[in-house]
Amino acid sequence: MSTQKLNAQGMPEYVMDPADLLDFVLDWTTWLAGDTIATSAWTVPAGITKDSDVNTPTTATIWLRNATLGKRYIVTNHITTAGGRGKDQSIEILCRNQ
């Protein structure tokens, strides 16, 4: 898993190398407040490839690869809960040589 910090807008920010295949995890536990994730879907922009994704009752994970050097990507996870609520959370991926 890649190391995270928060960008200026408070969004989780990660750095990956163009050759990396990395997993990025969103932990929804606090927001869920006892509810659980029923479905999870990811929106991934052009220029980076979603390898796969999976979710548990409280987390959503995506594996990304083939990022383009020097590019920034906003990747968004949309969950629907067992209780019928929906929520989006985005992360920023920066592609740099490491």
Residue frames as a rotation matrix with the C-alpha (Angstrom) as fourth column:
MET 1
0.584 0.812 0.000 0.00
0.812 -0.584 0.000 0.00
0.000 0.000 -1.000 0.00
SER 2
-0.128 -0.593 0.795 1.19
0.561 -0.704 -0.435 3.50
0.818 0.391 0.423 -0.82
THR 3
-0.533 -0.134 -0.835 1.90
0.813 -0.355 -0.462 6.11
-0.235 -0.925 0.299 1.87
GLN 4
0.229 0.779 0.584 -0.70
0.806 -0.488 0.334 8.86
0.545 0.394 -0.740 2.17
LYS 5
-0.809 -0.200 -0.553 -0.67
0.485 -0.759 -0.435 12.51
-0.333 -0.620 0.710 3.16
LEU 6
0.330 0.942 -0.054 -3.37
0.768 -0.301 -0.565 15.18
-0.549 0.145 -0.823 2.74
ASN 7
-0.396 -0.412 0.820 -3.17
0.831 -0.541 0.130 17.75
0.390 0.733 0.557 -0.05
ALA 8
-0.991 -0.072 0.111 -4.07
0.030 -0.941 -0.336 21.45
0.128 -0.330 0.935 0.40
GLN 9
-0.312 0.949 0.039 -7.79
-0.677 -0.251 0.691 20.64
0.666 0.189 0.721 -0.04
GLY 10
-0.190 0.185 0.964 -7.69
-0.899 0.362 -0.247 17.94
-0.394 -0.914 0.098 2.65
MET 11
0.804 0.439 -0.401 -7.93
-0.583 0.716 -0.384 15.14
0.119 0.542 0.832 0.07
PRO 12
0.540 -0.639 0.548 -5.74
0.046 0.673 0.738 12.05
-0.841 -0.373 0.393 0.57
GLU 13
0.694 -0.419 -0.585 -2.69
-0.717 -0.336 -0.610 12.35
0.059 0.844 -0.534 -1.71
TYR 14
0.631 -0.489 0.603 -0.42
0.172 0.846 0.505 9.51
-0.757 -0.215 0.618 -2.79
VAL 15
0.186 -0.644 -0.742 2.71
-0.933 -0.353 0.072 9.28
-0.309 0.679 -0.666 -4.95
MET 16
0.628 -0.052 0.777 3.40
0.129 0.991 -0.039 6.39
-0.768 0.125 0.629 -7.30
ASP 17
-0.476 -0.837 -0.268 6.12
-0.358 -0.093 0.929 5.58
-0.803 0.538 -0.256 -9.82
PRO 18
0.017 0.503 -0.864 5.13
-0.998 -0.040 -0.042 4.88
-0.056 0.863 0.502 -13.45
ALA 19
-0.489 -0.302 -0.818 6.27
-0.471 0.881 -0.044 1.26
0.734 0.364 -0.573 -13.00
ASP 20
-0.879 0.110 0.463 4.29
-0.422 0.269 -0.866 0.67
-0.220 -0.957 -0.190 -9.78
LEU 21
-0.188 0.905 -0.381 1.26
0.055 0.397 0.916 -1.54
0.981 0.151 -0.124 -9.23
LEU 22
-0.969 -0.223 0.102 -0.13
-0.052 -0.220 -0.974 -0.23
0.240 -0.950 0.202 -5.93
ASP 23
-0.128 0.942 -0.311 -3.21
0.833 0.272 0.482 -0.64
0.539 -0.197 -0.819 -3.78
PHE 24
-0.845 0.031 0.533 -5.01
-0.221 -0.929 -0.298 2.37
0.486 -0.370 0.792 -2.34
VAL 25
-0.457 0.636 -0.622 -7.40
0.796 0.604 0.033 1.83
0.397 -0.481 -0.782 0.57
LEU 26
-0.475 0.425 0.770 -10.22
-0.476 -0.861 0.182 4.05
0.740 -0.280 0.611 1.79
ASP 27
-0.790 0.222 -0.572 -11.39
0.574 0.595 -0.562 3.23
0.216 -0.772 -0.597 5.30
TRP 28
-0.386 0.771 0.507 -15.04
-0.123 -0.587 0.800 4.28
0.914 0.246 0.321 5.63
THR 29
-0.432 0.219 -0.875 -15.47
0.756 0.616 -0.220 3.03
0.491 -0.757 -0.432 9.23
THR 30
-0.839 0.066 -0.541 -15.97
0.357 -0.683 -0.637 6.41
-0.411 -0.727 0.550 10.90
TRP 31
-0.767 0.565 -0.303 -18.40
-0.640 -0.647 0.414 7.72
0.038 0.512 0.858 8.28
LEU 32
-0.500 0.583 -0.640 -20.37
-0.019 0.732 0.681 4.46
0.866 0.353 -0.355 8.25
ALA 33
-0.570 0.242 0.785 -21.11
-0.804 -0.361 -0.473 4.75
0.169 -0.901 0.401 11.98
GLY 34
-0.443 0.341 0.829 -22.14
-0.396 0.755 -0.522 1.10
-0.805 -0.559 -0.199 12.23
ASP 35
0.730 0.619 -0.289 -23.56
-0.504 0.203 -0.839 0.77
-0.461 0.758 0.460 8.70
THR 36
-0.058 -0.766 0.640 -21.71
0.220 0.615 0.757 -1.35
-0.974 0.184 0.133 6.11
ILE 37
-0.469 -0.192 -0.862 -20.65
-0.754 -0.421 0.504 -1.01
-0.460 0.887 0.053 2.47
ALA 38
0.419 0.657 0.627 -23.08
-0.056 0.707 -0.704 -2.83
-0.906 0.260 0.333 0.15
THR 39
0.693 -0.235 0.681 -21.48
0.721 0.227 -0.655 -1.71
0.000 0.945 0.327 -3.15
SER 40
0.232 -0.709 -0.666 -18.33
0.046 -0.676 0.735 0.14
-0.972 -0.201 -0.125 -4.14
ALA 41
0.685 -0.047 0.727 -17.49
0.728 0.104 -0.678 1.62
-0.044 0.994 0.105 -7.55
TRP 42
-0.055 -0.815 -0.577 -14.39
0.447 -0.537 0.716 3.54
-0.893 -0.218 0.394 -8.65
THR 43
0.971 0.194 0.141 -14.07
0.219 -0.474 -0.853 6.28
-0.099 0.859 -0.503 -11.28
VAL 44
0.120 -0.993 -0.001 -10.60
0.501 0.059 0.863 6.32
-0.857 -0.104 0.505 -12.81
PRO 45
0.601 0.117 -0.791 -9.47
-0.452 -0.767 -0.456 8.97
-0.660 0.631 -0.408 -15.33
ALA 46
0.947 -0.320 0.032 -7.68
0.174 0.426 -0.888 8.28
0.270 0.846 0.459 -18.59
GLY 47
0.352 -0.910 0.218 -3.92
-0.543 -0.388 -0.744 7.83
0.762 0.143 -0.631 -18.31
ILE 48
-0.625 -0.442 0.643 -3.90
-0.778 0.422 -0.465 5.44
-0.066 -0.791 -0.608 -15.35
THR 49
-0.282 0.467 -0.838 -5.16
-0.405 0.734 0.545 1.86
0.870 0.493 -0.017 -15.30
LYS 50
0.191 0.415 0.890 -7.40
-0.964 0.251 0.090 0.16
-0.186 -0.875 0.448 -12.74
ASP 51
-0.739 -0.500 -0.451 -6.02
-0.552 0.833 -0.020 -3.33
0.386 0.234 -0.892 -12.27
SER 52
-0.311 0.691 -0.652 -8.70
0.539 0.693 0.478 -4.50
0.783 -0.203 -0.588 -9.83
ASP 53
-0.515 0.177 0.839 -10.78
-0.670 -0.693 -0.265 -3.47
0.534 -0.699 0.476 -6.82
VAL 54
-0.312 0.410 -0.857 -12.40
0.563 0.806 0.181 -5.06
0.765 -0.426 -0.483 -3.79
ASN 55
-0.230 0.211 0.950 -14.32
-0.661 -0.750 0.007 -3.98
0.714 -0.627 0.312 -0.72
THR 56
-0.795 0.089 -0.600 -15.02
0.498 0.660 -0.562 -5.23
0.346 -0.746 -0.569 2.78
PRO 57
0.240 0.939 -0.248 -17.92
0.938 -0.158 0.308 -4.08
0.250 -0.307 -0.919 4.98
THR 58
0.712 0.034 -0.701 -15.84
0.434 -0.807 0.401 -1.00
-0.552 -0.590 -0.590 5.97
THR 59
-0.160 -0.843 -0.514 -13.09
-0.165 -0.490 0.856 -0.45
-0.973 0.221 -0.060 3.35
ALA 60
0.947 0.297 0.127 -12.74
0.086 0.148 -0.985 -0.01
-0.311 0.943 0.115 -0.40
THR 61
0.020 -1.000 0.015 -9.47
-0.048 0.014 0.999 -0.88
-0.999 -0.021 -0.048 -2.16
ILE 62
0.977 0.161 -0.140 -8.30
-0.140 -0.013 -0.990 -0.23
-0.162 0.987 0.010 -5.72
TRP 63
0.101 -0.956 0.277 -5.11
0.498 0.289 0.817 -1.42
-0.861 0.055 0.505 -7.43
LEU 64
0.917 0.167 -0.362 -3.68
-0.164 -0.669 -0.725 1.03
-0.364 0.724 -0.586 -9.98
ARG 65
0.024 -0.925 0.380 -0.87
0.584 0.322 0.745 0.78
-0.811 0.204 0.548 -12.53
ASN 66
-0.198 -0.235 0.952 0.51
0.979 -0.095 0.180 2.40
0.048 0.967 0.249 -15.70
ALA 67
0.675 0.348 -0.651 0.41
0.442 -0.897 -0.020 5.98
-0.591 -0.274 -0.759 -14.44
THR 68
0.547 -0.446 0.709 2.01
0.642 -0.320 -0.696 8.60
0.537 0.836 0.111 -16.69
LEU 69
-0.264 -0.784 -0.562 5.08
0.961 -0.260 -0.090 10.37
-0.075 -0.564 0.822 -15.34
GLY 70
-0.972 -0.228 0.048 4.35
0.228 -0.974 -0.016 13.94
0.051 -0.005 0.999 -14.27
LYS 71
-0.369 0.914 0.169 0.56
-0.068 -0.208 0.976 13.55
0.927 0.348 0.139 -14.22
ARG 72
-0.882 0.298 0.364 -1.93
-0.398 -0.062 -0.915 14.06
-0.250 -0.952 0.173 -11.37
TYR 73
-0.587 0.722 -0.366 -5.04
0.089 0.507 0.857 11.92
0.805 0.470 -0.362 -11.17
ILE 74
-0.532 0.561 0.634 -8.21
-0.833 -0.214 -0.510 12.26
-0.151 -0.800 0.581 -9.13
VAL 75
-0.711 0.289 -0.641 -9.68
0.031 0.924 0.382 8.80
0.702 0.251 -0.666 -8.46
THR 76
-0.433 0.662 0.612 -13.12
-0.883 -0.448 -0.140 8.66
0.182 -0.601 0.778 -6.84
ASN 77
-0.925 0.219 -0.312 -14.78
0.276 0.949 -0.151 5.89
0.263 -0.226 -0.938 -4.86
HIS 78
-0.318 0.898 0.304 -18.59
-0.834 -0.418 0.361 5.84
0.451 -0.139 0.882 -4.60
ILE 79
-0.982 0.060 -0.181 -20.14
0.137 0.884 -0.448 3.57
0.133 -0.464 -0.876 -1.98
THR 80
-0.008 0.986 0.165 -23.71
-0.615 -0.135 0.777 2.62
0.788 -0.095 0.608 -1.27
THR 81
-0.787 -0.309 0.535 -24.41
-0.616 0.343 -0.709 1.31
0.035 -0.887 -0.460 2.20
ALA 82
-0.811 0.514 -0.279 -26.64
0.506 0.856 0.106 -1.51
0.293 -0.055 -0.955 3.38
GLY 83
-0.353 0.668 -0.656 -28.78
0.617 -0.360 -0.699 1.25
-0.703 -0.651 -0.285 4.94
GLY 84
0.431 0.598 0.676 -29.23
0.893 -0.172 -0.417 2.95
-0.133 0.783 -0.608 1.55
ARG 85
0.691 -0.253 -0.677 -26.87
-0.079 -0.957 0.278 5.91
-0.719 -0.138 -0.681 1.97
GLY 86
0.649 -0.534 0.542 -24.40
0.733 0.248 -0.633 6.94
0.204 0.808 0.552 -0.74
LYS 87
0.769 -0.479 -0.424 -21.11
-0.124 -0.762 0.636 8.82
-0.627 -0.436 -0.645 -0.48
ASP 88
0.781 -0.601 0.168 -18.11
0.288 0.108 -0.952 9.76
0.554 0.792 0.257 -2.66
GLN 89
0.683 -0.701 -0.205 -14.49
-0.061 -0.334 0.940 10.09
-0.728 -0.630 -0.271 -1.54
SER 90
0.914 -0.405 -0.001 -11.66
-0.011 -0.022 -1.000 11.09
0.405 0.914 -0.025 -3.86
ILE 91
0.497 -0.860 -0.116 -7.92
0.378 0.094 0.921 10.58
-0.781 -0.501 0.372 -3.67
GLU 92
0.818 -0.341 -0.463 -5.17
-0.570 -0.586 -0.576 12.31
-0.074 0.735 -0.674 -5.62
ILE 93
0.632 -0.654 0.416 -2.40
0.571 0.756 0.322 10.27
-0.525 0.034 0.850 -7.24
LEU 94
0.639 -0.555 -0.533 0.84
-0.684 -0.727 -0.063 12.01
-0.352 0.404 -0.844 -8.27
CYS 95
0.902 -0.357 0.244 3.10
0.423 0.847 -0.323 10.10
-0.091 0.394 0.914 -10.67
ARG 96
0.619 -0.785 0.002 6.81
-0.785 -0.619 -0.005 10.69
0.005 0.001 -1.000 -10.04
ASN 97
0.271 -0.651 -0.709 9.97
-0.065 0.722 -0.689 8.65
0.960 0.233 0.153 -10.45
GLN 98
0.801 -0.001 0.598 10.91
-0.597 -0.071 0.799 7.14
0.041 -0.997 -0.058 -7.11
